[in-house]
Amino acid sequence: MAAIDLTRLDRQIDHLAALYHDPAAFQAELHTIFSFYHRYSHRKQKETISKTFMRNYDMPDKVLPHIEARLKPLSLQHPQEALALADQLWKDEYYESRELATTLVGNLPISHQEQALAIIEGWMQAPLDRAVADAIIVNASRRIIIEAPASWKSLILKLLDSGKVQQQKMGLLSLAAMIPNSHTDELPGFLSIVRDYLVSPEPAFDKYLQLVIEALSKKTQQETAYLLRAVISDSHDARIGRRIRHYLEFFDEPAKSRILAAIKNQVILPIPQTNKKRPCFCRAFFQVWLL
């Protein structure tokens, strides 16, 4: 591995940026840079857990962020070419290429928000490595969240209303990321959305729903605990109580005790064998939430 010399890295990035009009050449040169800084002889500690299951490079932490920062003007000055580059890099088998693709989209001028949202939605159609999903939500949405937050909300709600498990999972993951910076007047809408997922028989939602409950409990613990108790009281499905038990760690002792009491007192009835129904929300409610 070569030592980090920012002057040399800047020259390498300048050469990379000059290939913006040729996505395949850009991709090849990007891998040349990644390979240059890859630590071939470096052995990670056994207890270190990689953040991604995709193939990835073992580079010093500053390399990829520096590349992303230096390429920011590319998206602003050549948005159409940046979109083509993002599309090319998304097909790459390496995590770093996909992360850079999300950053290119996130730096597009707001005038290209429709194209950015379309490519983000397309990316979320297929199963994703968790690190890649997080990169989409954090990086690709960056400018839209700041300059057109209603458009980002609309996409989240579209995903949640899709009736397709993969897209709904991405909707929940995006919702969990949005809650910490949301306004208090948005919380009733979040709680209403969550209620439908809490009673869903679909187990694939569980780990994503848990992230949403954790975020809500930090934002409004009392209202979140009340929602959980109300759902338990209204449900006769033992699976709901088991699901909610996983959320107890997010609450203080008084709230935890009340939730446990609700689970203990839940009336369990036999569940009829019917087709699973995935949560689907009223479009009118969406419009109200977006106001």
C-alpha positions in Angstrom: 0.0 0.0 0.0 1.2 3.5 -0.8 1.3 6.1 2.0 -1.4 8.7 1.9 -0.2 11.8 0.1 -3.1 14.1 -0.4 -1.4 16.1 -3.2 -0.9 12.8 -5.2 -4.4 11.7 -4.4 -5.8 15.0 -5.6 -3.9 14.5 -8.9 -5.3 11.0 -9.2 -8.9 12.3 -8.6 -8.4 15.1 -11.2 -7.4 12.5 -13.8 -10.5 10.5 -12.7 -12.8 13.5 -13.0 -11.6 14.2 -16.5 -13.1 10.9 -17.6 -16.6 12.0 -16.6 -17.9 11.7 -20.1 -16.9 8.0 -20.4 -18.5 5.9 -17.6 -16.6 2.7 -18.3 -13.2 4.5 -18.4 -14.2 6.3 -15.2 -15.0 3.0 -13.5 -11.8 1.4 -14.6 -9.7 4.4 -13.3 -11.6 4.4 -10.0 -10.6 0.8 -9.4 -7.0 1.7 -10.3 -7.1 4.3 -7.5 -8.8 1.9 -5.1 -6.2 -0.8 -5.9 -3.4 1.8 -5.4 -4.5 2.4 -1.8 -5.7 -1.1 -0.9 -3.7 -2.5 2.0 -2.9 -6.0 0.5 -0.8 -7.1 3.5 -3.0 -5.6 6.2 -4.7 -8.1 8.4 -7.9 -7.0 10.2 -8.5 -8.1 13.7 -10.6 -11.2 14.0 -13.2 -9.4 16.0 -13.6 -6.6 13.4 -16.9 -6.9 11.6 -17.1 -5.6 8.1 -19.9 -3.1 7.5 -20.7 -4.8 4.2 -21.1 -8.3 2.7 -20.1 -7.0 -0.7 -16.6 -7.2 -2.0 -14.7 -4.2 -0.7 -11.3 -2.7 -0.6 -9.2 -2.3 2.6 -8.2 1.3 2.3 -7.3 4.0 4.8 -10.5 5.7 6.0 -9.8 9.1 4.5 -9.5 7.9 0.8 -13.1 7.4 -0.2 -14.5 10.5 1.6 -11.8 12.6 0.0 -12.7 11.2 -3.5 -16.4 11.9 -2.8 -15.7 15.4 -1.7 -13.4 16.3 -4.6 -16.0 14.9 -7.1 -18.9 17.0 -5.7 -18.5 19.7 -8.4 -18.8 17.0 -11.1 -22.5 16.4 -10.1 -23.2 20.1 -10.0 -21.5 21.0 -13.3 -22.3 17.9 -15.3 -25.5 16.4 -13.8 -26.5 14.2 -16.8 -23.0 12.7 -17.0 -23.0 12.2 -13.2 -26.3 10.2 -13.5 -24.7 8.0 -16.2 -21.7 7.5 -13.9 -23.9 6.6 -11.0 -25.7 4.1 -13.2 -22.4 2.5 -14.3 -21.0 2.4 -10.7 -24.2 0.8 -9.3 -23.5 -2.3 -11.5 -20.1 -2.7 -9.8 -19.5 -5.6 -7.5 -17.5 -3.5 -5.0 -19.1 -1.6 -2.2 -17.0 1.5 -2.6 -18.2 2.0 -6.2 -21.8 1.8 -5.0 -21.2 4.3 -2.2 -19.7 6.7 -4.7 -22.7 6.2 -6.9 -25.0 7.3 -4.1 -22.8 10.4 -3.4 -22.9 11.4 -7.0 -26.7 11.3 -7.0 -26.9 13.2 -3.6 -24.8 16.0 -5.0 -27.0 16.6 -8.1 -28.6 20.1 -8.3 -32.1 20.2 -7.0 -33.3 20.9 -10.6 -32.6 17.2 -11.2 -34.5 15.9 -8.2 -37.1 13.9 -10.2 -34.3 12.0 -11.9 -32.5 11.5 -8.6 -35.7 10.2 -6.9 -36.3 7.9 -9.9 -32.9 6.3 -9.7 -33.1 6.0 -5.9 -36.5 4.3 -6.2 -35.0 2.0 -8.8 -32.1 1.0 -6.6 -34.5 0.1 -3.7 -36.4 -2.4 -5.8 -34.0 -5.3 -5.3 -32.5 -6.8 -2.1 -29.7 -4.7 -0.8 -26.7 -5.1 1.5 -27.6 -3.1 4.6 -24.5 -0.8 4.2 -25.6 0.0 0.6 -29.2 0.7 1.8 -27.8 3.1 4.4 -25.6 4.8 1.8 -28.7 5.4 -0.4 -30.7 6.9 2.4 -27.9 9.0 3.9 -26.0 10.0 0.7 -28.3 10.0 -2.3 -31.1 11.9 -0.5 -28.8 14.6 1.0 -29.7 17.6 -1.2 -33.4 16.6 -1.6 -33.9 16.3 2.2 -32.5 19.8 2.6 -34.1 21.6 -0.4 -37.2 19.5 -1.2 -38.1 17.5 1.9 -41.7 17.0 0.8 -40.4 15.1 -2.3 -38.4 12.8 0.0 -41.4 12.2 2.2 -43.5 11.4 -0.9 -41.0 8.7 -1.9 -40.9 7.1 1.5 -44.7 7.0 1.6 -44.8 5.5 -1.9 -42.4 2.8 -0.8 -44.5 2.1 2.3 -47.7 2.0 0.2 -46.2 -0.2 -2.5 -47.5 -3.5 -1.1 -44.1 -5.0 -2.0 -42.0 -6.3 1.0 -38.6 -5.1 -0.3 -39.8 -1.6 -1.0 -41.7 -1.5 2.3 -38.6 -2.5 4.2 -36.7 0.3 2.5 -39.6 2.7 3.4 -39.3 1.7 7.1 -35.5 2.1 7.0 -35.9 5.5 5.5 -38.6 6.5 8.0 -36.3 5.5 10.9 -33.6 7.7 9.5 -35.9 10.7 9.1 -37.6 10.6 12.5 -34.7 12.0 14.6 -34.7 15.3 12.7 -38.5 15.5 12.2 -40.9 18.1 13.7 -43.2 17.2 16.6 -46.3 17.8 14.5 -45.2 15.0 12.2 -45.2 12.4 15.0 -48.9 11.5 14.8 -48.4 10.6 11.2 -45.4 8.4 12.0 -47.3 6.6 14.8 -50.2 6.0 12.5 -48.0 4.4 9.9 -46.2 2.2 12.5 -49.5 0.9 13.9 -50.3 -0.9 10.6 -46.9 -2.5 10.6 -47.1 -3.6 14.2 -50.1 -5.8 13.4 -48.7 -7.1 10.2 -48.1 -10.9 10.1 -45.0 -10.3 7.8 -41.8 -11.2 9.8 -39.6 -9.6 7.2 -40.5 -6.2 8.6 -39.3 -7.0 12.1 -35.8 -5.7 12.1 -36.7 -2.6 10.2 -39.7 -1.9 12.3 -37.5 -2.2 15.4 -35.4 0.7 14.1 -38.5 2.9 13.7 -39.7 2.1 17.2 -36.3 2.9 18.6 -36.2 6.3 16.8 -39.8 7.1 17.9 -39.0 6.1 21.5 -36.2 8.6 21.6 -38.3 11.3 20.1 -41.5 10.7 22.0 -41.3 7.9 24.5 -44.7 8.4 26.2 -46.7 8.4 23.0 -44.8 5.5 21.5 -45.3 3.4 24.7 -49.0 4.3 24.6 -49.2 3.2 21.0 -47.6 -0.2 21.8 -50.0 -0.8 24.7 -53.0 0.2 22.5 -51.9 -2.2 19.7 -51.5 -5.1 22.2 -55.0 -4.3 23.7 -56.6 -4.3 20.3 -54.8 -7.5 19.1 -55.6 -11.1 19.9 -52.5 -12.4 18.1 -49.7 -13.7 20.4 -47.1 -12.8 17.7 -47.8 -9.1 18.3 -46.9 -9.4 22.0 -43.7 -11.3 21.1 -42.8 -8.7 18.5 -43.2 -5.8 21.0 -41.1 -7.6 23.7 -38.1 -6.9 21.5 -38.7 -3.1 22.0 -38.7 -3.1 25.8 -35.0 -2.0 25.9 -35.9 1.3 24.3 -38.1 2.4 27.3 -37.5 3.5 30.8 -38.7 1.2 33.7 -42.2 2.7 34.2 -43.0 2.5 30.5 -41.5 -0.9 30.2 -43.6 -2.2 33.2 -46.8 -0.9 31.6 -46.0 -2.5 28.2 -45.2 -5.8 29.9 -48.5 -5.6 31.9 -50.3 -5.1 28.6 -48.6 -8.1 27.0 -49.5 -10.3 30.1 -53.1 -9.2 29.9 -53.4 -9.7 26.2 -56.4 -11.9 25.2 -55.2 -14.5 22.7 -57.6 -16.0 20.2 -57.0 -18.6 17.5 -55.7 -17.1 14.2 -57.7 -18.0 11.1 -55.6 -19.3 8.2 -55.9 -16.5 5.6 -53.5 -15.0 3.1 -51.1 -12.5 4.6 -52.1 -8.9 4.0 -49.3 -6.5 3.8 -49.7 -3.0 5.2 -51.3 -0.5 2.7 -52.2 3.0 3.7 -54.8 5.4 2.7 -53.6 7.9 0.1 -55.7 10.6 1.7 -53.7 10.2 4.9 -50.5 10.5 2.9 -51.6 13.9 1.6 -52.4 15.2 5.0 -49.0 14.1 6.3 -47.2 15.9 3.5 -48.9 19.2 4.3 
